[in-house]
Amino acid sequence: MLLGSFGKLGGYVVRRWGNKAVISLPPSTKHRKWSKLQKANRLTFKEAMAYARRVLSDPEVWNYYKKKRRGKQTVWNCAVADFMLKPTIDVIDVSEYEGAKGDEIVVVANDKYAVGSVIVSIVNAQGLEIESGPAIHDWTPGWRYTAKMKNRTWKGCRVNVEVHDVPGNVVSGFRMIEQT
């Protein structure tokens, strides 16, 4: 057997142990007690595997990840990593928003591969949505949302942001507009 060989072979597992190959029975997990966090991680990883299988069957998404590969990384690895790594919201800048139509809210969001979309909603102090819509990605580091309507009660409003990545992970954040 080649030293570089490893994986399943019939009902056995071939592993590397130092500079030798060792054949053993697969580990049994049927009596193992998983913590809530371990169960959640196992479920997320299972979903990542399902996502990677869908990527391999979709030529357009497959080509997207093929362009994102680095070094010896495979399309499968890229898809799994992208699914497992959630996007982040770094900044929600409301300094240019004063309730006027055309005012802008800037969101700086990141993802290891790509942010798919950013949705912004403005909610008044009573919890009623004033307006919402997609932010536009320009070539600055952020996404810009341009207000579509006048908001007379803009002080004390809350700006909610949802960031979506290519696999569909969603992260939410908000920023309160000061009442001063």
C-alpha positions as CSV (number, residue, x, y, z in Angstrom):
1,M,0.0,0.0,0.0
2,L,1.3,3.5,-0.8
3,L,2.3,5.6,2.1
4,G,0.2,8.5,0.8
5,S,-3.0,6.5,0.7
6,F,-5.7,7.2,3.3
7,G,-9.5,7.1,3.7
8,K,-12.0,4.3,3.7
9,L,-11.2,1.0,2.3
10,G,-14.1,-1.5,2.6
11,G,-15.1,-1.5,6.2
12,Y,-11.8,-0.1,7.4
13,V,-10.0,3.2,7.7
14,V,-6.5,3.8,6.4
15,R,-4.7,6.5,8.3
16,R,-1.2,8.0,8.3
17,W,0.6,7.4,11.6
18,G,4.0,9.2,11.5
19,N,5.7,7.7,8.4
20,K,3.5,4.5,8.3
21,A,0.1,3.7,7.0
22,V,-2.2,2.1,9.6
23,I,-5.5,0.2,8.9
24,S,-8.1,0.2,11.6
25,L,-11.8,0.0,12.2
26,P,-13.7,3.3,11.9
27,P,-14.3,5.1,15.2
28,S,-17.7,4.5,16.8
29,T,-19.7,7.5,17.7
30,K,-23.0,5.8,18.6
31,H,-22.5,6.1,22.3
32,R,-21.0,9.6,22.2
33,K,-22.9,12.4,23.9
34,W,-22.7,15.6,21.8
35,S,-23.0,19.0,23.4
36,K,-25.6,21.5,22.0
37,L,-22.8,23.4,20.4
38,Q,-21.3,20.2,18.8
39,K,-24.8,19.3,17.5
40,A,-25.2,22.7,16.0
41,N,-21.7,22.6,14.4
42,R,-22.4,19.1,13.0
43,L,-25.7,20.3,11.5
44,T,-24.0,23.4,9.9
45,F,-21.2,21.2,8.5
46,K,-23.9,18.8,7.1
47,E,-25.6,21.8,5.4
48,A,-22.3,23.0,4.1
49,M,-21.7,19.5,2.4
50,A,-25.2,19.7,0.9
51,Y,-24.4,23.2,-0.4
52,A,-21.1,22.0,-1.9
53,R,-22.9,19.2,-3.7
54,R,-25.4,21.8,-5.2
55,V,-22.4,23.9,-6.3
56,L,-20.9,21.0,-8.1
57,S,-24.1,20.5,-10.1
58,D,-24.5,24.1,-11.0
59,P,-22.0,25.2,-13.8
60,E,-22.5,28.9,-13.1
61,V,-21.8,28.7,-9.4
62,W,-19.1,26.1,-10.0
63,N,-17.3,28.6,-12.3
64,Y,-17.7,31.4,-9.6
65,Y,-15.9,29.3,-7.0
66,K,-13.3,28.0,-9.6
67,K,-12.2,31.7,-10.0
68,K,-12.0,32.1,-6.2
69,R,-9.7,29.2,-5.6
70,R,-6.2,29.8,-4.1
71,G,-3.3,27.4,-4.4
72,K,-4.4,23.8,-4.3
73,Q,-7.8,24.6,-3.0
74,T,-10.7,22.8,-4.8
75,V,-14.1,24.2,-5.8
76,W,-15.6,21.9,-3.1
77,N,-13.3,23.4,-0.4
78,C,-14.2,27.0,-1.5
79,A,-17.9,26.2,-1.4
80,V,-17.7,24.6,2.1
81,A,-15.6,27.5,3.4
82,D,-17.9,30.1,2.0
83,F,-20.9,28.4,3.6
84,M,-19.2,28.0,7.0
85,L,-17.9,31.6,7.1
86,K,-20.6,34.2,7.6
87,P,-20.4,37.7,6.3
88,T,-19.7,40.6,8.7
89,I,-21.1,44.1,9.1
90,D,-18.2,46.4,9.9
91,V,-19.8,49.8,9.7
92,I,-23.4,51.3,9.5
93,D,-22.8,55.0,8.8
94,V,-26.0,57.1,9.4
95,S,-24.1,60.4,9.6
96,E,-25.5,61.6,6.2
97,Y,-29.1,60.6,6.9
98,E,-31.3,63.4,8.2
99,G,-34.7,62.2,7.0
100,A,-34.6,63.8,3.5
101,K,-35.3,62.0,0.2
102,G,-31.9,61.2,-1.3
103,D,-30.0,61.1,2.0
104,E,-27.5,58.1,2.1
105,I,-26.8,55.4,4.6
106,V,-23.4,53.6,4.0
107,V,-22.8,50.0,5.1
108,V,-19.4,48.4,5.1
109,A,-19.8,44.7,4.9
110,N,-17.3,41.9,4.2
111,D,-17.2,38.3,3.3
112,K,-14.2,36.1,2.5
113,Y,-15.6,35.4,-1.0
114,A,-18.3,38.0,-1.8
115,V,-21.2,39.9,-0.2
116,G,-24.3,39.0,-2.3
117,S,-26.6,41.8,-1.2
118,V,-27.3,44.3,1.5
119,I,-30.9,45.2,2.6
120,V,-31.5,48.4,4.6
121,S,-34.7,49.3,6.4
122,I,-35.5,52.4,8.4
123,V,-37.9,51.8,11.4
124,N,-39.4,54.6,13.4
125,A,-39.4,54.8,17.3
126,Q,-42.8,53.1,17.4
127,G,-41.4,50.1,15.5
128,L,-43.2,50.9,12.1
129,E,-41.1,50.5,9.0
130,I,-40.7,53.8,7.1
131,E,-39.0,52.3,4.1
132,S,-36.6,49.5,3.0
133,G,-34.7,48.3,0.0
134,P,-31.4,47.1,-1.4
135,A,-28.2,49.0,-1.0
136,I,-26.1,49.5,-4.1
137,H,-22.5,48.4,-4.1
138,D,-20.3,51.1,-5.5
139,W,-16.5,51.0,-5.8
140,T,-15.9,52.5,-2.4
141,P,-15.5,50.1,0.4
142,G,-19.2,50.2,1.1
143,W,-22.8,49.7,0.0
144,R,-25.0,52.8,-0.3
145,Y,-28.7,53.0,0.5
146,T,-30.4,56.2,-0.8
147,A,-33.6,57.2,1.0
148,K,-36.6,57.1,-1.2
149,M,-38.9,59.3,0.9
150,K,-39.0,62.1,3.4
151,N,-39.0,61.0,7.0
152,R,-40.1,63.8,9.4
153,T,-39.5,61.6,12.4
154,W,-36.0,60.5,11.5
155,K,-34.5,61.3,15.0
156,G,-34.7,58.2,17.2
157,C,-35.2,55.9,14.2
158,R,-33.4,52.6,13.9
159,V,-31.6,51.5,10.7
160,N,-31.7,47.7,10.3
161,V,-29.2,46.0,8.0
162,E,-29.2,42.5,6.6
163,V,-26.1,41.2,4.7
164,H,-26.4,38.2,2.5
165,D,-23.6,36.2,1.0
166,V,-23.6,33.8,-2.0
167,P,-24.5,30.6,-0.1
168,G,-27.4,32.5,1.6
169,N,-25.9,33.2,5.0
170,V,-27.5,36.3,6.6
171,V,-26.2,38.5,9.3
172,S,-28.2,41.3,10.8
173,G,-27.2,44.5,12.6
174,F,-28.7,47.9,13.4
175,R,-27.7,51.4,14.3
176,M,-29.9,53.9,16.2
177,I,-30.1,57.5,15.0
178,E,-29.4,59.9,17.9
179,Q,-32.3,62.2,18.9
180,T,-30.0,65.2,19.6
